[in-house]
Structure formats: structure tokens, C-alpha cells
């Protein structure tokens, strides 16, 4: 089991993986269409996008939390 202090990083890892997977799939489908080898194209687009998305999520998540905190009534 992972110690609780790593929860924000693990959350960012999982969130960035899922979001980049879905977004790259939609973008690949829109650009290439349902062609033979679509899965390979999708994975080829997803892996580099995930490498970018993970550190971006780690940096942007605290900013988003602060913005949401300012918008939500206590």
C-alpha cells in the first residue's frame, strides 16, 4: 500500500493518465478516423501526451484548488 503522503502525486499520476488517454483518443479519432491500426496511433499519441500531462497536473492542481477554494463558500 502507498503511504498517504504520496496521495497527491498518485492522484496526479492517475488523473493525468486517464485524461490524456481519453483526450488523445478523441483527437486521434477525429484526425485519423477509425482506420486499421487505430490503437497503435492512439497509444503513440497518448504516451508522449501523458509524459507532458503528469508534471503539468502536479503544477496546476494546487492552482486549481486555490481558484475553486476562492469560488466556493465556506
C-alpha positions in Angstrom: 0.0 0.0 0.0 1.2 3.5 -0.8 1.7 5.9 2.2 -0.8 8.8 2.4 1.8 11.5 1.9 2.1 10.3 -1.7 -1.6 10.7 -2.4 -1.4 14.0 -4.3 1.3 12.6 -6.6 -0.5 9.3 -7.1 -3.8 11.2 -7.8 -2.0 13.3 -10.4 -0.5 10.2 -12.0 -3.8 8.5 -12.3 -5.7 11.6 -13.4 -3.2 12.6 -16.0 -3.1 9.0 -17.4 -6.9 8.9 -17.7 -7.4 12.4 -19.0 -4.6 12.2 -21.6 -5.8 8.7 -22.7 -9.3 10.0 -23.4 -8.3 13.3 -25.0 -5.6 11.7 -27.2 -8.2 9.0 -28.2 -10.7 11.7 -29.3 -8.1 13.7 -31.1 -6.7 10.7 -32.9 -10.1 9.5 -33.9 -11.0 13.0 -35.2 -7.8 13.2 -37.2 -7.3 9.7 -38.5 -10.8 8.3 -38.3 -11.5 4.6 -37.5 -8.6 3.3 -39.6 -6.7 0.0 -39.3 -4.0 0.4 -36.7 -6.0 3.0 -34.8 -5.0 1.5 -31.5 -1.3 1.9 -32.3 -1.8 5.5 -33.5 -3.7 6.2 -30.2 -1.1 4.8 -28.0 1.6 6.6 -30.0 -0.2 9.8 -29.3 -1.1 9.0 -25.7 2.3 8.2 -24.2 4.0 11.4 -25.1 1.0 13.4 -24.0 1.0 11.6 -20.7 4.6 12.5 -20.2 3.7 16.1 -20.5 0.3 15.9 -18.7 1.7 14.4 -15.5 4.1 17.1 -14.5 1.6 19.8 -15.7 -1.1 18.3 -13.4 1.3 18.3 -10.4 1.9 22.0 -11.0 -1.6 23.1 -12.0 -3.6 21.2 -9.4 -2.7 23.4 -6.5 -3.6 26.5 -8.5 -6.9 24.9 -9.4 -7.6 24.1 -5.8 -6.9 27.7 -4.8 -9.2 29.0 -7.5 -12.0 26.6 -6.5 -11.5 27.5 -2.9 -12.0 31.2 -3.7 -15.2 30.4 -5.6 -16.8 28.1 -3.0 -18.4 29.4 0.1 -17.1 28.2 3.4 
